[in-house]
């Protein structure tokens, strides 16, 4: 391994640091709020911003040029994992913040754990329902409530951002994928490795500063 960069949402303990630094032939960089990055971080509390969100935002900004014929474009990152995060980068490369919402599994678990009788269910194998889908059993009611709720939440964010930024591009990452309306699909790009791409861009940027 040569130079490498580590982005961890939790603390990287000393044994892990020692192991990484023993494997690396070059420098090991730990992404944090003081790490130089190729966009401007305008978050009011940069020390609390997850490095995964920051790396995804960096990748989205650079990929927006490729997806927009070389011209910069505003980018919204939707990361649907344990939590659903929304992060926005302006066309001129300013990270302007984002929101955090409970993810799919978290919503299913919350309905089970914080109520007396609701069962723990999962998304099932069928595609998430679209529109107003009404459950005919408690399980389908929970499943539709969670999946339709997430789907409408994400589409709502996209529509509001598109109203303000007509040339907006959306980068979708994370483990949970949803099927969106045809009118939105042309501006949505699925990038499963978005965070890793961002880490690579940041590492290359750091090297240019040496």
C-alpha positions as CSV (number, residue, x, y, z in Angstrom):
1,X,0.0,0.0,0.0
2,X,1.3,3.5,-0.7
3,X,-0.4,6.7,0.7
4,X,-3.9,6.1,2.0
5,X,-6.8,7.9,3.5
6,X,-9.1,6.7,6.2
7,X,-12.6,8.1,6.7
8,X,-14.3,6.7,9.8
9,X,-17.5,7.8,11.5
10,X,-16.3,6.4,14.8
11,X,-12.9,6.8,16.6
12,X,-10.0,4.9,15.0
13,X,-8.4,3.2,18.0
14,X,-4.6,3.0,18.4
15,X,-4.3,-0.7,17.4
16,X,-6.1,0.0,14.1
17,X,-3.9,3.1,13.5
18,X,-0.8,1.0,14.2
19,X,-1.8,-1.7,11.8
20,X,-2.7,0.7,9.0
21,X,0.6,2.6,9.4
22,X,2.5,-0.6,9.4
23,X,0.9,-1.7,6.1
24,X,1.3,1.7,4.4
25,X,4.4,2.5,2.4
26,X,3.6,6.2,2.6
27,X,1.4,8.5,4.7
28,X,-1.8,7.6,6.3
29,X,-4.3,10.5,6.4
30,X,-7.3,10.4,8.7
31,X,-10.1,12.5,7.2
32,X,-11.4,15.1,9.6
33,X,-12.6,18.7,9.7
34,X,-9.0,20.1,9.4
35,X,-8.1,17.9,6.4
36,X,-7.6,20.0,3.2
37,X,-10.3,19.3,0.7
38,X,-11.0,20.5,-2.8
39,X,-14.4,22.1,-2.0
40,X,-15.3,24.7,0.6
41,X,-16.9,23.3,3.8
42,X,-19.6,25.8,5.0
43,X,-21.0,23.6,7.7
44,X,-21.5,25.6,10.9
45,X,-20.0,22.7,13.0
46,X,-17.5,21.1,10.7
47,X,-16.1,18.9,13.5
48,X,-19.4,17.1,13.7
49,X,-19.8,16.4,10.0
50,X,-19.4,12.7,9.2
51,X,-16.4,12.1,6.9
52,X,-18.5,9.8,4.8
53,X,-20.9,12.6,4.1
54,X,-18.0,15.0,3.3
55,X,-16.3,12.5,1.0
56,X,-19.6,11.9,-0.8
57,X,-20.1,15.6,-1.3
58,X,-16.6,16.0,-2.7
59,X,-17.2,13.1,-5.2
60,X,-20.6,14.5,-6.2
61,X,-19.1,17.9,-7.0
62,X,-16.5,16.5,-9.3
63,X,-18.8,14.0,-10.9
64,X,-21.3,16.7,-11.6
65,X,-18.9,18.2,-14.2
66,X,-18.6,14.8,-16.0
67,X,-22.4,14.4,-16.0
68,X,-23.0,18.0,-17.2
69,X,-20.7,18.1,-20.2
70,X,-17.8,19.6,-18.3
71,X,-19.8,22.4,-16.7
72,X,-20.2,22.6,-12.9
73,X,-23.7,21.9,-11.6
74,X,-25.3,21.9,-8.2
75,X,-25.4,18.4,-6.7
76,X,-27.6,16.7,-4.1
77,X,-26.3,13.5,-2.5
78,X,-28.9,11.0,-1.2
79,X,-27.3,8.2,0.8
80,X,-29.9,5.6,1.8
81,X,-28.2,3.4,4.4
82,X,-28.6,3.1,8.2
83,X,-29.7,6.7,8.1
84,X,-30.8,8.6,5.0
85,X,-28.7,11.6,4.5
86,X,-29.2,14.5,2.1
87,X,-26.1,16.7,1.4
88,X,-25.9,19.6,-1.0
89,X,-23.0,21.1,-2.9
90,X,-23.4,24.3,-5.0
91,X,-22.1,24.6,-8.5
92,X,-19.2,26.7,-7.3
93,X,-18.0,24.0,-4.9
94,X,-19.5,25.0,-1.6
95,X,-20.8,22.3,0.8
96,X,-23.9,24.0,2.2
97,X,-25.1,21.4,4.6
98,X,-27.7,18.6,4.6
99,X,-30.3,16.7,6.6
100,X,-30.4,13.3,8.4
101,X,-33.4,11.0,8.5
102,X,-34.0,7.5,9.9
103,X,-33.1,4.8,7.4
104,X,-35.3,1.9,6.3
105,X,-34.2,-0.7,8.9
106,X,-34.3,1.9,11.6
107,X,-37.9,2.8,10.8
108,X,-39.0,-0.9,10.8
109,X,-37.3,-1.5,14.1
110,X,-38.7,1.7,15.7
111,X,-42.3,0.7,14.9
112,X,-41.7,-2.7,16.6
113,X,-39.6,-1.6,19.6
114,X,-41.6,1.5,20.6
115,X,-45.1,0.0,20.3
116,X,-46.7,-2.8,22.2
117,X,-48.1,-5.0,19.5
118,X,-46.6,-4.1,16.1
119,X,-44.5,-6.9,14.6
120,X,-41.0,-6.5,13.3
121,X,-41.2,-6.7,9.5
122,X,-38.8,-6.0,6.6
123,X,-39.1,-4.6,3.1
124,X,-39.9,-7.9,1.5
125,X,-38.7,-9.0,-1.9
126,X,-41.2,-7.0,-4.0
127,X,-40.4,-3.6,-5.4
128,X,-41.3,-0.7,-3.0
129,X,-44.8,0.5,-3.7
130,X,-45.4,3.8,-5.3
131,X,-48.2,6.3,-4.9
132,X,-50.7,5.7,-2.1
133,X,-50.6,2.0,-1.4
134,X,-52.8,0.9,1.5
135,X,-52.0,-2.2,3.5
136,X,-54.6,-4.9,4.0
137,X,-52.8,-6.5,6.9
138,X,-50.7,-5.1,9.7
139,X,-47.5,-6.3,8.1
140,X,-48.4,-4.8,4.7
141,X,-49.5,-1.6,6.4
142,X,-46.1,-1.3,8.1
143,X,-44.2,-2.2,5.0
144,X,-46.1,0.3,2.8
145,X,-46.0,3.0,5.5
146,X,-42.2,2.8,5.7
147,X,-41.4,2.3,2.0
148,X,-43.9,4.7,0.6
149,X,-42.9,7.2,3.3
150,X,-39.2,7.0,2.3
151,X,-40.0,7.1,-1.4
152,X,-42.1,10.2,-1.0
153,X,-39.6,11.8,1.3
154,X,-36.8,11.5,-1.2
155,X,-38.9,12.6,-4.1
156,X,-40.0,15.6,-2.1
157,X,-36.5,16.7,-1.4
158,X,-35.6,16.3,-5.1
159,X,-38.6,18.3,-6.3
160,X,-37.9,21.1,-3.8
161,X,-34.3,21.4,-4.8
162,X,-35.1,21.2,-8.5
163,X,-37.5,24.2,-8.1
164,X,-34.6,26.2,-6.7
165,X,-31.8,24.7,-8.8
166,X,-33.2,23.7,-12.2
167,X,-29.9,22.1,-13.4
168,X,-29.6,20.0,-10.2
169,X,-28.0,16.6,-10.4
170,X,-28.7,13.9,-7.8
171,X,-26.2,11.2,-6.8
172,X,-27.8,8.2,-5.1
173,X,-25.7,5.9,-3.0
174,X,-26.1,3.5,-0.1
175,X,-27.6,0.0,0.2
176,X,-31.3,0.8,-0.4
177,X,-32.5,1.8,-3.9
178,X,-35.8,3.1,-5.0
179,X,-37.6,3.4,-8.3
180,X,-38.3,7.0,-9.2
181,X,-40.6,8.7,-11.7
182,X,-39.4,8.9,-15.3
183,X,-39.4,12.7,-15.0
184,X,-36.7,12.5,-12.3
185,X,-34.6,9.6,-13.6
186,X,-32.6,11.6,-16.1
187,X,-31.0,13.6,-13.4
188,X,-30.4,10.8,-10.9
189,X,-27.1,8.8,-11.0
190,X,-26.6,5.7,-8.9
191,X,-23.0,5.7,-7.5
192,X,-22.5,2.8,-5.0
193,X,-18.8,3.8,-4.5
194,X,-19.4,7.5,-4.1
195,X,-17.8,7.8,-0.7
196,X,-14.7,5.8,-1.9
197,X,-14.5,8.0,-5.0
198,X,-14.6,11.1,-2.7
199,X,-11.8,9.7,-0.5
200,X,-9.6,9.1,-3.5
201,X,-10.2,12.7,-4.8
202,X,-9.4,14.1,-1.4
203,X,-6.2,12.1,-1.1
204,X,-5.1,13.2,-4.6
205,X,-5.8,16.8,-3.6
206,X,-3.7,16.4,-0.4
207,X,-0.8,15.1,-2.6
208,X,-0.9,18.2,-4.8
209,X,-0.3,20.4,-1.7
210,X,2.9,18.6,-0.7
